[in-house]
Amino acid sequence: MEKNNNVINIKNKRAEHEYFLLDTLTAGIVLTGTEIKSIRNGKASLADSYCTFKEHELFVVGMHIAEYDKGTYNNHDPKRDRKLLLTARELRKLKNKVQEKGLTIIPTLLYINEKGLAKLDIALARGKHYYDKRETLKSKDSKRDIEKQLKGY
């Protein structure tokens, strides 16, 4: 039996624009059956989502996973908080860092690994000011112009 080789990569496109990404980790995520089916169909969004601690556990808040179209009354709540699976050492490290002023944890990429498990890349981030965002856009534009000149357009 051949596996479906569709690659699922759902990115948080606003993350790099809104934040300086300092450190990244890969976390497992606790999902129900209809949620993983919706993710495999590509029906999830990381926009406006963030991670927060509740007691000693890390949860992702605001991540939207659309209801599974073939689901019955057992379908999931699209905006529910989902627990992230990290080691105790990683959780302690993140909790200490977040207590510093101005740092937050944001999800950057949701994907299905080769074993068929959903994984979430999270990043420790510091918010950008308006002028930082302008500088980022200027540097991207200049890189794009240089690449066009090298290609001969």
C-alpha positions as CSV (number, residue, x, y, z in Angstrom):
1,M,0.0,0.0,0.0
2,E,1.5,3.3,-1.1
3,K,1.4,6.4,1.1
4,N,0.1,9.7,0.0
5,N,3.1,12.0,-0.6
6,N,1.3,15.3,-0.2
7,V,3.5,17.6,1.8
8,I,1.6,19.6,4.4
9,N,3.5,22.8,5.4
10,I,1.3,25.5,7.0
11,K,3.4,28.6,7.7
12,N,2.8,31.6,9.8
13,K,3.6,34.2,7.2
14,R,3.3,37.2,9.5
15,A,5.7,35.8,12.1
16,E,8.9,37.0,10.4
17,H,7.4,40.3,9.6
18,E,6.1,41.0,13.1
19,Y,8.8,39.4,15.2
20,F,12.6,38.8,15.6
21,L,12.8,35.0,15.8
22,L,15.5,34.3,18.4
23,D,15.3,30.5,19.1
24,T,13.2,27.7,17.5
25,L,12.0,24.3,18.8
26,T,9.9,21.5,17.3
27,A,7.0,20.4,19.5
28,G,4.5,17.6,19.2
29,I,0.8,18.6,19.4
30,V,-2.1,16.9,21.0
31,L,-5.0,16.5,18.5
32,T,-8.3,14.7,18.1
33,G,-9.0,12.5,15.1
34,T,-11.0,15.0,13.1
35,E,-8.3,17.7,13.7
36,I,-5.5,15.6,12.2
37,K,-7.8,14.8,9.2
38,S,-8.4,18.5,8.6
39,I,-4.7,19.3,8.8
40,R,-3.9,16.5,6.3
41,N,-6.5,18.3,4.0
42,G,-4.5,21.6,4.6
43,K,-7.3,23.3,6.4
44,A,-5.5,25.0,9.3
45,S,-4.2,28.5,10.0
46,L,-1.5,29.9,12.3
47,A,-2.4,33.5,11.9
48,D,-3.0,35.4,15.2
49,S,-1.9,32.3,17.2
50,Y,0.5,32.3,20.1
51,C,1.7,30.0,22.9
52,T,1.1,30.4,26.6
53,F,1.8,28.6,29.8
54,K,-1.1,27.2,31.9
55,E,0.5,25.9,35.1
56,H,3.5,23.9,33.9
57,E,2.2,23.0,30.4
58,L,2.5,24.9,27.1
59,F,-0.6,25.5,25.0
60,V,-1.1,27.0,21.6
61,V,-4.0,29.5,21.6
62,G,-5.8,30.9,18.6
63,M,-4.7,28.3,16.0
64,H,-7.7,27.6,13.7
65,I,-8.2,24.1,12.4
66,A,-11.4,23.9,10.3
67,E,-14.0,21.4,11.2
68,Y,-13.6,18.1,9.2
69,D,-16.2,18.1,6.4
70,K,-17.1,14.4,6.9
71,G,-17.2,14.7,10.7
72,T,-20.3,14.0,12.6
73,Y,-21.5,15.2,16.0
74,N,-18.0,14.3,17.2
75,N,-16.4,17.2,15.3
76,H,-13.9,19.4,17.2
77,D,-14.0,23.1,18.2
78,P,-12.0,24.9,15.5
79,K,-10.3,27.5,17.9
80,R,-9.7,25.3,21.0
81,D,-6.4,25.5,23.0
82,R,-4.1,22.6,22.1
83,K,-1.4,21.2,24.3
84,L,2.2,21.1,23.0
85,L,4.5,18.2,23.9
86,L,8.0,19.2,25.0
87,T,10.4,17.8,27.5
88,A,10.4,19.2,31.0
89,R,13.8,20.8,30.4
90,E,12.6,22.6,27.3
91,L,9.5,23.8,29.1
92,R,11.6,25.2,32.0
93,K,13.9,27.0,29.6
94,L,11.1,28.6,27.7
95,K,9.2,29.6,30.8
96,N,12.3,31.4,32.2
97,K,12.9,33.2,28.9
98,V,9.2,34.3,28.5
99,Q,9.4,35.9,32.0
100,E,11.9,38.3,30.5
101,K,10.4,41.6,29.2
102,G,9.2,41.6,25.7
103,L,9.6,37.9,24.8
104,T,6.8,35.6,23.6
105,I,6.4,32.2,22.0
106,I,4.8,32.0,18.5
107,P,4.1,29.1,16.2
108,T,5.9,29.4,12.9
109,L,5.2,26.1,11.0
110,L,2.7,23.3,11.2
111,Y,3.7,20.1,9.3
112,I,3.2,16.4,9.2
113,N,6.5,14.4,9.6
114,E,7.5,11.2,7.9
115,K,5.9,9.1,10.6
116,G,2.5,10.8,10.0
117,L,2.6,12.9,13.2
118,A,1.7,16.6,13.4
119,K,4.5,18.8,14.5
120,L,4.6,22.5,15.3
121,D,7.7,24.6,15.0
122,I,7.6,27.3,17.7
123,A,9.9,30.3,18.1
124,L,10.9,32.4,21.0
125,A,10.4,35.9,19.6
126,R,10.7,39.6,20.4
127,G,8.3,42.0,18.7
128,K,9.5,44.4,16.1
129,H,8.9,48.2,16.1
130,Y,7.5,49.9,13.1
131,Y,10.9,51.1,11.9
132,D,12.3,47.6,12.2
133,K,9.6,46.3,9.9
134,R,10.5,49.0,7.4
135,E,14.1,48.1,7.5
136,T,13.2,44.4,6.9
137,L,11.1,45.3,3.8
138,K,13.9,47.5,2.4
139,S,16.5,44.7,2.7
140,K,14.1,42.2,1.1
141,D,13.5,44.6,-1.8
142,S,17.2,45.3,-2.3
143,K,17.9,41.5,-2.3
144,R,15.2,41.0,-4.9
145,D,16.6,43.8,-7.1
146,I,20.1,42.4,-6.9
147,E,18.8,38.9,-7.9
148,K,16.9,40.3,-10.8
149,Q,20.1,42.1,-12.0
150,L,22.2,39.0,-11.7
151,K,19.6,37.0,-13.8
152,G,19.6,39.7,-16.4
153,Y,16.1,41.0,-16.3
